[in-house]
Amino acid sequence: MPIHKSFATIEAIDTAEARFVEKIRVSSGSAAVLGITPSLLKAWPTTIYLMTFLQGKCSANCGFCSQAKDSHSRTEMLSRVTWPDFAAHRVARTLESSRLDSKVKRVCVQALNYPEVLEDLLAITKMIRTHNINIPISVSCQPLKRAEMKELAEAGVERMGIPLDAATPVIFERIKGKKANGPYDWNTQHKTLLEATRVFGKGKANTHLIVGLGEKESDLLKQIAWCTKHHIQPSLFAFTPIPGTILATRNPPPVESYRRIQLARHLIVNRQVDFSEVGFDSNGEVKDFGISSTQLDEAIKSGDPFRTSGCPDCNRPFYNEKPSGPIYNFPTKPALYEIEKIRRQILRTP
């Protein structure tokens, strides 16, 4: 399928054909940063989050996702965030001015699964580049073929995300694989991630892991160790129950468990410890981080392990949580009182 002609040139955007410009979804926080919608945000996104526009739902059926084909959630929802749609040329122009003002550092395009998604991703990337916007572009989508990933890289995509979401093959199959009436396969996701590192470079392939789908802490950290070994960046999300989804009645993970996983992830990804050095109890919970008490104190005090993990300059404000808390991923460095609370959560002290 050819690239949408409305993205092809600035001239096309400026003509009477502008009324035929394709739409694109923008997260509500990103729309506020771009000045498209008014908003009073407690924390401003440093990445602009876009989503491919589709009339209807995704062809996948991930149990946690409001875009899943069997979900009854609103089509403009993803996690707990609304993603209103706008004319693509308007988004590109506001993005261009925001980039010049240094308000934003990156664009991240979330892709639904549907037959024309590659053409739409190429079109969005070329639209951004046509407006002379020199900004890193990340794409998060379903597994693609090597040739398709190369097309995106040549068009200007800097890094690629292929979400695992689940920490074990059994949970994967139940949440987003065949048992969920979905198209995804555990082995294919892993193979595509490895291929993405060859296309985009080491450290420029990333994946998402969701805490709270029924896994053990040891399961998640084993996947994080695998990612680190293969130069894949693992990002953490807390499961968020969304009305209308298959998993709407499931509870979010205990924040204490999330903190332990965050800290251990930080140590493993930064190669301060090996997975084999982390100690677990009989329930698979972390009981020993494999570092001295002094090193543990320094890691907690820095606040870095508890900030949003993802691509560079991704802070994803309140994607998993209400501003009133509990905060799972901090969009900025935690305050001193927050760090002390985190310390008590990790050390299990009152």
C-alpha positions in Angstrom: 0.0 0.0 0.0 1.4 3.4 -0.9 2.3 6.1 1.7 -0.6 8.4 2.5 -0.3 11.2 0.0 -1.3 13.7 2.6 2.0 13.1 4.4 4.1 13.3 1.3 4.9 17.0 1.1 4.3 20.3 3.0 2.7 21.6 -0.2 0.1 18.9 -0.1 -0.7 19.9 3.5 -1.1 23.5 2.5 -3.6 22.9 -0.3 -7.3 22.2 -0.4 -6.3 18.5 0.1 -5.6 19.3 3.7 -9.2 18.3 4.6 -8.2 14.7 3.6 -5.1 14.6 6.0 -5.1 11.4 8.0 -5.7 11.6 11.8 -3.4 10.7 14.5 -4.0 10.1 18.2 -2.0 12.1 20.8 -1.9 11.3 24.5 -3.7 14.0 26.5 -0.5 15.1 28.3 1.4 15.4 25.0 -1.5 17.4 23.5 -1.2 19.8 26.4 2.6 20.1 25.8 2.0 20.8 22.1 -0.6 23.5 23.0 -3.4 21.7 21.2 -5.5 21.3 24.3 -5.4 23.2 27.6 -4.3 21.3 30.7 -2.8 21.9 34.1 -0.3 19.0 34.5 1.6 18.1 37.7 4.4 16.8 35.5 5.0 17.5 31.8 6.0 14.8 29.3 9.4 15.2 27.9 8.4 12.8 25.1 5.5 13.3 22.7 3.4 10.1 22.6 1.5 9.5 19.4 -0.7 6.5 18.4 -1.7 5.3 15.0 -5.3 6.1 14.2 -7.7 3.3 13.4 -11.5 3.2 13.1 -12.2 0.4 15.5 -10.0 -1.8 17.6 -6.6 -3.5 17.3 -6.6 -7.0 15.8 -4.7 -8.3 18.8 -6.5 -9.2 22.1 -4.1 -8.4 25.0 -6.1 -8.9 28.2 -4.9 -5.7 29.8 -5.4 -3.4 26.8 -8.3 -1.1 26.1 -7.5 -1.3 22.4 -7.9 -5.1 22.3 -10.5 -6.4 19.8 -12.7 -8.0 22.5 -12.4 -5.1 25.0 -15.4 -2.8 25.6 -13.2 0.2 26.5 -13.4 3.5 24.7 -11.4 3.6 21.5 -9.5 6.8 22.6 -8.1 5.0 25.7 -4.7 3.4 26.3 -3.9 2.4 29.8 -5.6 5.1 32.0 -4.7 7.9 29.5 -7.0 9.4 26.9 -5.7 9.8 23.3 -7.9 12.2 21.4 -7.4 12.3 17.6 -6.2 15.4 15.6 -5.4 16.2 12.1 -1.9 14.9 11.5 -0.6 18.1 9.9 -1.6 20.1 12.9 0.3 17.8 15.2 3.4 18.0 13.0 3.4 21.8 12.9 3.0 22.1 16.7 5.6 19.5 17.2 8.0 21.5 15.0 7.6 24.6 17.0 7.8 22.7 20.3 11.0 21.1 19.2 12.5 24.5 18.3 11.6 25.6 21.8 13.3 22.5 23.3 10.1 21.5 25.1 10.3 17.9 23.9 13.2 15.5 23.4 11.6 12.5 21.6 8.6 11.2 19.8 7.2 7.8 20.6 4.7 6.2 18.2 2.4 3.5 19.6 1.1 1.2 16.9 -2.0 -0.8 16.9 -2.0 -4.1 15.0 -3.8 -4.0 11.7 -2.8 -4.8 8.0 -1.7 -1.2 7.0 0.3 -0.4 10.2 3.7 -0.4 8.5 2.6 2.0 5.9 1.1 4.3 8.6 4.3 4.2 10.6 6.4 5.1 7.6 4.0 7.9 6.8 4.1 9.3 10.3 7.9 9.1 10.4 8.2 10.8 7.0 5.6 13.5 8.0 7.8 14.4 11.0 11.0 14.4 8.8 9.3 16.4 6.1 8.7 19.2 8.6 12.4 19.3 9.2 12.0 18.1 12.8 15.3 16.6 13.9 14.1 14.6 16.9 14.7 11.0 17.9 11.7 8.7 17.0 10.8 5.5 18.8 8.2 3.1 17.6 6.5 0.5 19.7 4.7 -2.2 17.7 4.0 -5.8 17.0 6.9 -8.0 15.6 7.9 -7.0 12.1 10.1 -8.6 9.5 13.7 -7.6 9.3 13.1 -5.8 5.9 10.2 -3.9 7.5 12.3 -2.7 10.4 15.0 -1.6 8.0 12.4 0.5 6.1 11.5 2.2 9.3 15.2 2.7 10.3 15.9 4.2 6.8 12.9 6.5 7.1 14.2 7.9 10.4 13.1 5.7 13.3 15.9 5.6 15.9 14.8 2.7 18.0 12.2 -0.1 18.1 10.1 -1.5 20.9 8.6 -5.0 20.8 6.6 -5.6 24.0 6.8 -8.9 25.8 4.5 -7.6 28.6 4.4 -11.0 30.3 7.4 -12.5 32.2 6.8 -16.2 31.5 5.6 -18.1 28.4 2.6 -19.5 30.3 1.4 -16.0 31.3 2.2 -14.7 27.8 0.0 -17.3 26.2 -2.9 -16.6 28.6 -2.7 -12.8 28.4 -1.8 -12.1 24.7 -1.1 -15.4 22.9 -3.4 -18.0 21.5 -5.3 -18.7 24.7 -6.2 -15.0 24.7 -7.4 -15.3 21.0 -4.4 -13.1 20.1 -1.8 -13.4 17.3 1.4 -13.3 19.4 4.0 -16.0 20.1 6.5 -16.0 22.9 9.4 -17.2 20.8 8.6 -14.8 17.9 8.7 -11.8 20.3 12.1 -12.8 21.5 13.5 -13.5 18.1 12.2 -10.2 16.8 13.8 -8.3 19.7 17.1 -9.8 18.9 16.7 -8.9 15.2 15.8 -5.4 16.2 19.2 -5.0 17.9 20.9 -5.9 14.6 18.8 -3.4 12.6 18.8 -0.5 15.0 21.9 -1.3 17.0 22.7 -2.6 20.5 20.8 -0.7 23.2 18.3 0.6 20.6 15.7 -2.2 20.9 13.5 -2.2 23.9 10.6 -4.1 25.4 7.9 -3.6 28.0 7.3 -5.9 31.0 4.2 -5.5 33.1 4.3 -6.2 36.8 1.2 -7.8 38.3 0.0 -10.4 35.8 0.6 -13.3 38.1 4.3 -13.7 37.8 6.9 -14.0 40.6 9.5 -11.3 41.1 12.2 -13.8 40.1 10.4 -14.4 36.8 10.5 -10.7 35.9 14.1 -10.3 36.9 15.1 -13.3 34.9 13.5 -11.7 31.8 15.3 -8.4 32.6 18.6 -10.3 32.9 17.9 -11.9 29.5 17.2 -8.5 27.9 20.4 -7.0 29.5 22.5 -9.8 28.2 21.3 -9.2 24.7 21.5 -5.4 24.8 17.7 -4.9 24.9 16.3 -2.1 27.1 13.5 -3.4 29.4 10.9 -1.0 30.6 8.7 -1.6 33.6 5.0 -0.9 33.8 2.6 -1.6 36.7 -0.6 -3.5 35.7 -3.4 -1.0 35.5 -7.0 -2.3 35.5 -9.0 -0.6 32.9 -12.9 -0.8 32.7 -14.0 -2.9 29.7 -10.8 -5.0 29.4 -10.6 -8.7 30.0 -8.5 -8.1 33.1 -10.6 -5.2 34.5 -11.2 -6.9 37.8 -7.5 -7.7 38.5 -5.8 -5.6 41.1 -2.6 -3.5 40.5 0.6 -5.0 42.0 1.6 -4.2 45.6 3.8 -1.1 45.4 6.3 -2.8 47.8 6.9 -5.6 45.3 7.1 -3.1 42.5 9.9 -1.1 44.4 11.9 -4.3 44.8 11.7 -5.1 41.1 12.5 -1.5 40.2 15.7 -1.5 42.3 16.8 -4.9 41.1 16.1 -4.0 37.5 18.3 -0.9 38.0 21.2 -2.9 39.4 21.0 -5.6 36.7 20.6 -3.2 33.7 23.5 -1.1 34.9 25.5 -4.3 35.4 26.1 -3.6 39.1 24.9 -7.1 39.9 24.2 -10.3 38.0 20.9 -12.1 38.2 22.6 -15.0 39.8 23.7 -12.7 42.7 20.1 -11.7 43.6 18.6 -13.8 46.4 15.0 -14.9 46.5 12.8 -16.5 49.1 10.5 -19.5 48.6 7.8 -17.2 47.0 10.2 -15.8 44.5 10.4 -12.4 46.2 13.7 -10.5 46.4 15.3 -10.9 49.8 18.9 -10.0 48.9 19.9 -7.5 46.1 23.5 -8.8 45.9 25.1 -5.6 47.1 26.4 -4.2 50.4 24.1 -2.2 52.7 26.1 0.9 51.8 25.6 0.4 48.1 21.9 -0.3 48.7 21.5 2.9 50.6 23.2 4.9 47.8 21.1 3.4 45.1 17.9 4.1 47.0 19.0 7.6 47.9 19.7 8.5 44.3 16.0 7.9 43.4 17.1 6.8 39.9 15.7 3.2 40.1 12.2 4.5 40.8 11.9 6.9 37.9 10.2 5.9 34.6 12.2 3.4 32.7 12.1 3.4 28.9 13.7 5.2 26.0 16.0 8.2 26.7 13.9 11.2 27.8 10.8 9.1 28.4 9.1 10.1 31.7 5.5 8.9 30.9 3.7 10.9 33.6 0.9 9.1 35.4 0.5 6.5 32.7 0.0 3.8 35.4 -1.3 5.8 38.3 -3.4 8.7 39.4 -1.6 11.8 40.4 -2.9 11.2 43.9 -0.9 8.0 44.0 0.4 5.5 44.7 3.1 6.5 42.2 4.7 3.5 40.6 7.0 5.3 38.1 8.1 8.8 39.1 8.3 11.2 36.1 10.9 13.3 37.9 13.3 12.6 40.7 11.4 11.6 43.9 11.4 14.1 46.7 13.3 13.3 49.9 10.1 12.3 51.8 9.2 10.0 48.9 12.6 8.4 48.9 12.3 7.7 52.6 8.9 6.1 52.0 10.5 4.0 49.2 13.3 3.0 51.6 10.7 1.7 54.1 8.9 -0.2 51.4 12.0 -1.9 50.2 13.4 -2.7 53.7 10.0 -3.7 54.9 10.2 -1.3 57.9 7.3 0.7 59.5 
